[in-house]
Structures are given as C-alpha cells and as structure tokens.
Amino acid sequence: MWQLRIQLTLLLLLGITAAGLAQDPVLPAANFGMANIQDGVSPGPGLYYVQYLQIYQAREWRNAHGEQQEDAAGISSLLSMHQLIYETNRKVLGGNLAFSALLPVVKLSSSGGNHAPTINPGVIGGFIFGPVIQWSDRKLLGLSYWHRAEIDLAVPAGAYNTQYAVNPSSRFFTLTGYYAFTLFFTKDLSVSMRHHVNYNFRKIDADTRAGMFYNMNYSLEQRIAGSLRAAVAGYYLRQFTQDDYRGDRHYYQRTYGIADTREQVLGIGPGISYVTKGGLAAEAKVFFETAARNRTAGVRPTLKVAYKLN
C-alpha cells in the first residue's frame, strides 16, 4: 500500500495536485514559501502584477512514521505563478478592500523507470481568487504592524485527466482563509508570518475527500543596506484531519491498515529581498525540507517579482 501511495502522491506545489484512487486521496496544493519577506506590507492602493517562479526536486519519501522509503519514484516541477492584485481606497473594517486572482502554469516530469507515475502534459493549474482586506502601518504594542486577511477559493478548472497519476489541476474545490502580518521591532529588523486554514470539498464524481490542513510561511528579516534585506525564511504544513471515504475518517485504517493518512513537512532556508527606486520588488529564497510525513522532502528554490502597474 505504501508503494501505491508513493506513486500517486504529488509534491505539494501551489496549483498542482495528484490524482488519487478511492483508497488514496491527497492534499491539494499549498502556498509553500511563495511569499515570505515582509509579507504583510503593502505599497498602497493600485494594481499590481506578481510573478512567482519555483522549482521543486524531491530527494526522498517519508512515510507516516517519518521513515525514508527507498522505492519512491521522483517528481520534479517548474512552476510559474501569475497574480494580479487590485487594492482600492474603499474602507472595510478599517482596512483597504482589495482583490486577488492567481493562475499557475507548471511543467511536471517524473523519474523512476517502471515505477514512475504518469504525468499529464497539460500546464494550466486551478484558478484561485478572493477578496482581501489590507491594514497598513498600524500599531501593536507601540510597534509598526502591517497585516492582511483574505479568503480564497481554488477552482478545479485546469488540466486534469483520470488516466494520469499526476495532474496540474485538482478535481475538487478548496476554500482557504489566511492572515498575514509583518511586525517591525526596529526599522531594520522585522518578522513576518502567513497562516492558512484549508477546507477541501469532496472530489468531483468520487467519494473521497482529503483532510483539512494548516500551512504557514514565516520569515525573520534584517535590513543590510538601503532596501536590501536578508532573511531566514520557510514554511510548515500539518494536516488536521484524516482523509475520508464517504465521510468515514477511519476507512483507510480499517481497510488498508494505514495508521495515519495525515501529511506534514517543514521547510527552512536563506532569503534576500530588494526594492528598486522604480518600484520593482524582488525576493529570492531556497528552502530545504525536513520532518516530512506521508510525502516527499526536497529542495525548493523560489523567486518572487512584483511591480505596480498603475
């Protein structure tokens, strides 16, 4: 059973999920370190374009006990995520109302010979959109505090076909609420976090549902010179509830003897960010994964570039 799970479980990348069999649902995509450094800060009202580039290469597979499995097939990916953000001057709950929309484009590949999972050649992932409230330069314990709340809906409208084990898009809707903040201890030293809670709906035309899960991004940032900052950054994921079949969260334990279907992983690594005088903001990081359970652990270089259109 573990070999089957290894072959059918996709690396978590924003906009990418794996096809699951009835006995093997998988989590949808998650935001793994796409935004970290001063994540809660907004330049102000306007229309922004943001592009994220992320490479993922798995090094190993870990089971529910955190033990490495030697027969895991490998999956690598190149993700290009496109985002539009429109922040208005309209006030809601004391903050600026904004809107966000994201479209992932991804190239997947696999290795492992006869054990390699089949890959959908399509490149379009699921569409993600939602409303935002941005609070800028507030005070918390006398310190500068920037924060944001957002609710997103991931729509399974991208490339998906049941004949493939790995698809760019999921086959179910996911509702995500998140809260991000940046707290400045001084003008040079700050900490940022983004907390997501994710609820998965039942898979379309199937009886399976992946469990609820939490994931977060974090960053401790220090200004080096001008607008150049260095950071220790990362992410963490922990699945709350067991996967279920027809509403039964103990189905996989009874039927297949899987003690725990919940996933977990921790990523950490160095990062830098820089803002040009023209307003172009860039953020580069590389994450190394550890503490994985029921999923792969690998390396995830990430680049974020943002620019104000008007």
N, C-alpha and C positions, 0 to 999 in steps of 0.2 A: 504493500500500500504506500509506503514512503517513497518508493521509486516512482510510482504513478504521480504522487503529489509533487515530487521534484520536477517531473517532466511537464506538468500542467500549470505550475505556479509561475506567474510573471514577476519580474523585478518591479517594484513599485516606482513608477515614474508618473509625473503629472500628465494625465491624458492617456495613459496606457493601462490596460488590464489584460489578464489572461482569460481565455475561455475555460470554464470549469465543467466537469461532469457532475452528475447529480450528487455523487459522494464527495465532491471536492470543490466547493465554492472558494473563491479567492477574494481578497480585498480589492477595492477599486484603487485608482491612482491617488497619490497624495502629494502635497507640496513638500518636497524634500530639499530644503535649502535653496529654493529659488530666490527668496528674498530674506536677508538677514540683517545687514549692517544698516543701522538707523531706520529700521523698517517702519516705525510708527510715524516718521517725519514726512510731511507733505510740503512741496514748494508753494502751494496755494492753489486757488481756483484756476481751471484751464483744462485743455485737452492734452493728454499725454499718450505717447506710444512707448511701450516697453517690450523689449525682446530678451528672451532667456535662451541660452544655449547650454545644454547639459549632456555630458557623455556618461554612460554607466557601463562598467565592466565588472561582472561578478567574479569573485575569487573562490568562493566556496558556498556550500549549502549547509544550513544548520537545522536540525530537527527541533521538536518541541522541548527537548531537554538541553538544547544548546550544543549538541554533539555534531561534529562535522560528518557529513555523508560523502563517501568517496566516489559514488557513481552519478553525481549530479551533472546534468547537461548544462552548458553555458549559454547565456543570452547577453548580447551587448546591444546598446542602443545609442542613437544620436537624436536628441530632442531639440526642436526649435519651437518655442512657445511665443505666440504673438498676443499682446494685450493692449487694449485701449481703455483708458481711464478718463472719465469726464467729471471733474469736481466743480460744483456750482457754488454760488453765493447764497443759495437758499438754506435757511437755518432749520434744522430738525434736532430737537433735544439739545440745543445749544451748539451743535456742530454743523459743518457743511455737508449737505447732501451730495453724494457722488454715485457714479455708476461704473461698473467694471464688466468687461467681456474678454474672454480668452479663447484662443483656438490653437491647439497643439498640432504640430506636424512632426512625425517621427519616422526614423528609419531603423528597423529592427533586423538583427541577424542572430543566428544560433550556431553552436558547435557541439560536438559530442558524438559524431558519427551516427550509428543506428539509433542511439538514444536521444538524438537532438529533436526538440519539439518543432513542429511545423509552424512556419511564420506567414502571416497574412502580408502580402506585398503592398497593401494599401498603406497610406501615410497619414491620413486625417484621423485625429482623435476626437473625443467627445467635446462638444461646445459647453462652455462654463460661463455663467453670467449672474449678476446680482447687484442689489443696492448696497451703498456704503454710507457710513457717517464718519466724518473726519473731524477730530478735535485737535487744534493746533496750538502749541505753546501755552498750555495750561500749567497749573502749579500743583505739585504733590509734595507735601512736607517742605514747602518752600523751594523745591527744585523744579526745573523746567521739564514738563511732561507732555508728550505728544502721543495721541492714541487714536485708534480706529476700530470700528465694528462693522462686520459685513456678513451677509447671508448669501450663499451661492448655491445654484442648482446646476449639477452636471448632467447634461442631456446625452443619452447614448445615440448620437446621430452620426458618428464616424464610421470608419471601415471595420466591419465585423462579419465573420462568416464562421458557422459552426464546424466547417471542415478543417479549420486551423486551430492549433492549440494555443497560439498567442496572437492577439488582435490589437490594433492601435486603439480601438474604442471598446468600452464596456457594453454590456447588454442590459444594464439597469440604471435607474436614476439614483443619484446620491445628493442628499441635502447636507450642506456644510455651514456651520456658523463659526466665525473666528473673531478673535480680539487680538489686536497687535498694539504694542506700545514701545516707546523709547523714552528712557529716563536719563537725564543729564546730571551726573554727580558734580561735574565741572563743565566748562565749555569744551574741554578736551577729552573727557572720559565719560562714556555712556554705556548703557546696557539696553538691549532690545530683545523682545520676545514676541512670538506669534503663536496663539493657542487655537487649535482646530478641534471641533467635535463633529463627527461624521456619522450620518444615519443612512444606511443602504436600504433601498426598497428591494422587493423581490425581483429576481431575474425575470425578464420578459419571456413568456412561453416556457417557463420552468418552475420548479417547486423549491429551488434553493435560494438562500439569502446569506450573504456574508455578514459577519457580526459588526456591531458598532465599534468605532475605534477613535482614539485620540492621537493627534500628532502635533508637534510643536517645532518651531525654529527658534534659535537663540543666538545671541552674539554679544560679546564684550568688546567695546571699541575704544581705541586710543588715537587721538589726532597726532600725526607725526610732524607734518609741516603743511601750512596752507590748508587746502581741502583734502589732503591725503590722509587717510586713516588706515590703521592696521587693526585686525580683529582675530579673536578666537571664536569660531562660529560652528554651528552644527544643527542637528535635528534629532528628534526622537519620535518613535511610533510605538503605541501599545494598544492592542485590540482589547476592548472591554468584554464583549460577549462572544460565546461560541457561535460558529456557523450553524445554521439550522436547515432542516429539510422538512417542508410542510409544517413549519412552526415548531418542530421538535429540536431543541438545542442539545439533546443527548443522543441523537440519531447516529452520529459518526462514532461515538464512543461504543454504543451497543453493537452497531453493525460492522464496523471495521476495526474496532479496538484502538482507535486514536484517542489517547488520553486527553489531549488538548489541541484544539484547532486554532487557537489564538496566535497572532503574529506579533513580533517585537523586533526593533532594531534601533541602534544608536549610531549617529554619525557625528564626527568632530574633525576639525581641521583649521588651517590658517586662511585668512582672507584679507583683501585690501579693497578700498573704495576711493574714488576720485571724482570730483565735480569740476568741469572746466568753466572758464569765465563765460562761455556761451550757453551754459546750462545743461550740457551733456553730462549725465551721471553714469559711471561705470562701476561695477562691483565684480570682483573675481575671487573664487574660493575653490578649494579642493577638499573633499570630505572622505574620510576613511571610516568604514562601517565596522561595528563590533556589536557584541551582545545580541546577535541575531537568533531568532527562534521561528521555526516554520517558514523560513525564507532564506534568500541569499544574503551574503555580505560581500561588499565590493568597494570600488573606488569611484567617486562621483565628482569630476571637475565641473564647475559651473560658472557661467558668465552672464551678468545682467547688464543691459544698457537701456537707459531711459532718456527720453527727450520730450520737451514741451513743444507741441505743435502750434498752439496759439493760446 
